Amino acid sequence: MWFLITTILVILPIMMRVMGQCFVRVRPKSKRCRIYYRTERSMKNDTTTRFAHQVCGKFYMWAGKWSLILTIVLGIAFYHAPIAQYETACGIWLMCETILLLCGVPLTERALSHRFGRDYV
């Protein structure tokens, strides 16, 4: 049971790393790409799109790396703990990982606003 729960927890940081690498390496050629950072400010032109992909991708790679490390540490630390205690700790950690995943959007929007101005057209 411990191995299954830890494996499920490791999936989110790995997905963050993969998404981050896709954002940094792949330049979207159209707005119909599968992986595309879509907000009103980022879709103004190619420059803002590339910048948004770079910022969001770098954040996701950083967050995915540290989240993966902490997930493995959590799994090892709670290896001999009762399963109910481990499930509670994993539930809390999963919420933290989700919040970290969602923090990429405000961070990228703030960087776009700082770099291109609030009323950039």
N, C-alpha and C positions, 0 to 999 in steps of 0.2 A: 504494500500500500504506500509506503514511504517513497519508493522509487517512482510510482505512477504519479503521485502528487508533485514531486519535484520535477519530473519530466514535463508535466503540464505547465508548471510555473516557468520553466526555462524557455518555453516556446515564445512567449511575448518578447523577451529581450532579443532573442534571435531574429524574430520578425522585425523588430525595430532596427537592428543592424542591417538586415537585408534591404529594408525600405530606405534607410539612410544611404547605403551604397548606391541604390538605384537613383535616388534623388541627386546625388553628387555626380555620378558618372553618365547617366542617360539624359540627354537633352530632348525634351518633348518636341516633336516636329509639328504636332497639331494638338488641339484641345481635346481630342478624342482618345488620347493615350490612356493606357490602363492606370499608370501611376502618374498623377499630375496633381500638383498642389493648387487647388482651385479656391481662390477667394477673389473678391472684387478688385482689391488692390494689386494682387499678384498677376492678374490677367490683363493688365493695362497694355503691356507690350512685351516683346521678347526679353528686354533687359530686366524688367521686374520679375518675369517668370524665372529666368536663370538665377537671379539673386535669391529669390524665395526658395528655389530648389537647393541652392548651395547652403543657405542658412539652416533650413529645416533638415536637410540631409546630414549636415555636420552635427546638429543637436541630437538627432536620432542615433547616429553612430556613437556619440559620446554617452548618451543616456543608456543605450542598449548595452554598451560595454560594462558600465558600472552596475547596471541593474542585473546583468548576468552574473557578475562577480558576487554581488550581495545575495542573489538567489542561491548560488552554490554554497556560500557561507551559511545562509539560513538553513539550508537542507542538511549540512553537516552538523550544525549546532543543535538541531532538533532531532538528530538521528535516533537517539535513545529516549526521547520524550514520549509520553503517552500520545496516541493517535489523535485524541480530541484536542489536546493542546497544540499539536502540530498543525491540525486543520485550521484552528483559529488563527495561529500565526501566519499561515499561508493565505488565508482569506484577507487578513489585514495587508499583507505584503502585495497581494494581487491588486487591491484597491490603490495602493501606493504606486505600483507600476502603471496602472491605468491613468492615474492623475499625471504621472510623468509623461506618458504618451500624449495626453491632451495638452500639456504645456507647450508643445512644439508650435501650436498655432498662434497663441498670443505672443510668443517670443519672436516668431517670424514676422508677424504683423507689426510689432514694435520696431524691428530692424528695418522693415520696408518703410515705415513712417519716418524713421530717423534718417535713412539714406536718401529717400526720394521726396520727402515732405508729405505733409498731411493731405494737401490738395493736388497731388501729382496726377496729371492727366496724360 
